Amino acid sequence: MVCPTGWYLSSGGIKVSGKGYRISLERDELHNYLGGYLPKGAIIYLEGPYSSGKSVLCQRFTYGLLKNLHTVTYISTELTVREFIEQMYSLDFPIASPLLSGSLLYIPVYPLIYKLKPRTDFFKKLLTAHHLYQRDVLVIDTFSSLVENSLKAKEGAFKYLSFLKRLAALGKTIILTVDNDELANPLLLDPFKSASTVYLTLTSREIGGSITKVIKINRYCTAENPIEDTVGFKVSPGVGIIIEITAVG
């Protein structure tokens, strides 16, 4: 997809003005390796196996967005509210003020009780929960887990993709994390991947006796800065993430 400077095609094919949502933090300069910002009106597809860094990258995006005065809704299939707050503070991402002000809305889906309940059509709930889409950016982590626990996954997926395209046309940005190992049919989410403005793959590597997370940039439309093919980073308690410039030469 070729996009003129200052404009880009949303996943719905409609032009939206403006560059994007800033995620810059001086401490790690991640934004400089990922185009300068998150595109506005985009579907961002983050794919990777368990423990590859999808959630921590979403948490870093979220904090960067909040520090740059954007608003975020974060839906999680893994962490309770308390666990999410503890996780963010362990990375030195203080979020008390954004939570209290409403700039950040955190929704835990089923971290404690999902195994005790019958499977539900989560897509239907997502389509009717209008308050989830009032903020600039929506994060669904892990999206594949919601799909796997939907009775009408195939039908719901296509309806929800159409819905997300309409949101993108209005300037909303949606971040979806996907673990294909969670899906009986990984091809089910290929339409979301194809529709994405940004498509990243995450993996973990052992380098020099320590674990480095690696982001492979498969597609990144409308970047303000040059895009690296790969970006390595480590997760450091009390610091957040540390870019590993030489880790993925």
NUDO-620491 format. One record per residue (C-alpha): x negated, y, z negated. Coordinates in steps of 0.5 Angstrom, whole numbers, padded with zeros to 4 digits, always signed. Each point is the difference from the previous one (the first is absolute). Layout:
REM NUDO-620491
XYZ/...
REM end
This chain:
REM NUDO-620491
+0000+0000+0000/-0003+0007+0002/+0002+0006-0004/-0001+0007+0002/-0004+0004-0006/+0005+0003-0005/+0006-0005+0002/+0001-0007+0001/+0005-0005+0001/+0004-0003-0005/+0001-0008+0000/+0007+0003+0002/-0003+0003+0006/+0002+0007-0002/-0005+0006-0001/-0001+0002-0007/-0004+0007-0001/-0006+0000-0005/-0006-0003-0002/+0002-0005-0006/+0000-0001-0007/-0007+0001-0003/-0003-0005-0005/-0007+0003-0001/-0004-0001-0007/-0007+0003-0001/-0002-0006-0004/+0000-0005+0006/+0002+0004+0007/+0004-0006+0002/+0004+0005+0004/-0006+0001+0005/-0001-0007+0002/+0008-0001+0001/+0001+0006+0005/+0001+0006-0005/+0007-0002-0002/+0006-0005+0000/+0004+0002+0006/+0007+0003-0001/+0005-0004+0003/-0003-0006+0000/+0000-0008-0002/-0006-0002-0003/-0002-0007+0000/-0005-0003-0005/-0001-0008+0001/-0004-0004-0004/-0001-0006-0005/+0001+0000-0007/-0005+0004-0004/-0003+0003+0007/+0002+0007-0003/+0007+0002+0003/+0003+0002-0007/-0006+0004-0002/-0001+0004+0007/+0008+0002-0001/-0002+0002-0007/-0005+0004+0003/+0004+0003+0005/+0006+0002-0005/-0005+0003-0005/-0003+0004+0006/+0007+0002+0003/+0002+0003-0007/-0006+0004-0001/+0001+0003+0007/+0007+0002-0003/+0004-0005+0004/+0005-0005-0002/+0000-0008-0001/+0005-0005-0001/-0004-0007-0002/+0004-0006+0000/-0004-0006-0003/+0002-0008+0000/-0006-0001-0005/-0001+0005-0005/+0005+0003-0006/+0000+0007-0001/-0004-0001-0006/-0005-0004+0004/+0000+0005+0006/-0002+0006-0005/-0005-0004-0003/-0003-0002+0006/+0000+0007+0003/-0003+0003-0006/-0006-0006+0000/-0002+0003+0007/+0000+0007-0003/+0007+0002+0004/+0004+0003-0005/+0007+0001+0002/+0004+0002-0007/+0002+0006+0003/+0002-0002+0007/+0004-0005-0003/+0004+0005-0005/+0001+0005+0005/+0003-0005+0006/-0006+0001+0005/-0001-0007-0001/+0005-0005-0001/-0002-0007-0002/+0005-0006+0001/-0002-0007-0002/+0004-0005+0004/-0001-0007-0004/-0007-0001-0003/+0003-0004-0006/+0007-0002+0002/+0000-0002+0007/-0002-0007-0001/+0007-0001-0004/+0004+0003+0005/+0003-0003+0006/-0003+0003+0006/+0003+0007+0003/+0001+0004+0006/-0005+0005-0002/+0001+0003+0007/+0007+0002-0001/-0002+0003-0007/-0006+0004+0003/+0005+0003+0006/+0005+0002-0005/-0005+0003-0006/+0000+0007+0003/-0004+0003-0006/-0006-0004+0002/-0001+0004+0007/+0001+0007-0003/-0008+0001-0001/-0005+0001+0005/-0003-0007+0000/+0003-0007-0002/-0005-0005-0002/+0003-0007+0000/-0005-0005-0003/+0000-0006+0002/+0005+0001+0005/-0001-0008+0002/+0002-0002-0006/+0007+0004+0001/+0001-0004+0006/-0002-0007-0002/+0005+0001-0006/+0006+0003+0005/+0006-0005+0002/+0000+0003+0007/-0007+0002+0001/+0000+0000+0008/+0007+0004+0000/-0002+0005-0005/-0007+0001+0002/+0002+0003+0007/+0005+0004-0003/-0005+0003-0005/-0005+0001+0005/+0005+0004+0004/+0002+0004-0006/-0008+0001-0002/+0000+0003+0007/+0005+0005-0001/-0003+0002-0006/-0007+0001+0003/+0004+0004+0005/+0002+0005-0005/-0008+0001-0003/+0000-0006-0005/-0006-0004-0001/+0001-0008-0002/-0006-0004-0002/+0002-0008+0000/-0005-0005-0003/+0000-0007+0003/-0003-0006-0002/+0002-0005+0005/-0002-0006-0004/+0007+0002-0004/+0004-0001+0006/+0002-0007+0003/+0001+0003+0007/-0006+0006+0000/+0003+0002+0007/+0006+0003-0003/-0004+0006-0002/-0003+0001+0007/+0005+0005+0002/-0002+0005-0006/-0007-0001+0002/+0001+0002+0007/+0004+0006-0002/-0005+0002-0004/-0004+0007+0001/-0006-0003-0005/-0001-0007+0000/-0006-0002-0005/-0002-0007-0002/-0004-0001-0007/-0004-0006-0002/-0005-0001-0006/-0008-0002+0001/-0005-0001-0005/-0006+0004+0002/-0006+0000-0005/+0003-0004-0005/+0006+0005-0001/+0007+0000+0003/+0001+0006+0006/+0007+0001+0003/+0000+0001+0007/+0005+0004+0004/+0000-0001+0008/+0004+0005+0004/+0003-0003+0005/+0004+0006+0002/+0001+0007-0003/+0003+0005+0005/+0000+0008-0001/-0007+0000-0004/-0002+0007-0002/-0007-0003-0001/-0004-0006+0004/+0002-0007-0003/-0005-0005-0002/+0001-0007+0002/-0001-0003-0007/+0000+0003-0007/-0003-0003-0006/+0002+0002-0007/-0001-0003-0007/+0005+0001-0005/-0003+0003-0007/+0004+0000-0006/+0000+0008-0003/-0002+0002+0007/+0005-0003+0005/-0003-0002+0007/-0007+0001+0002/-0002+0000+0008/-0005-0005+0002/-0003+0004+0006/-0005-0006+0001/+0004-0006-0002/+0003-0001+0007/-0005+0002+0005/
REM end
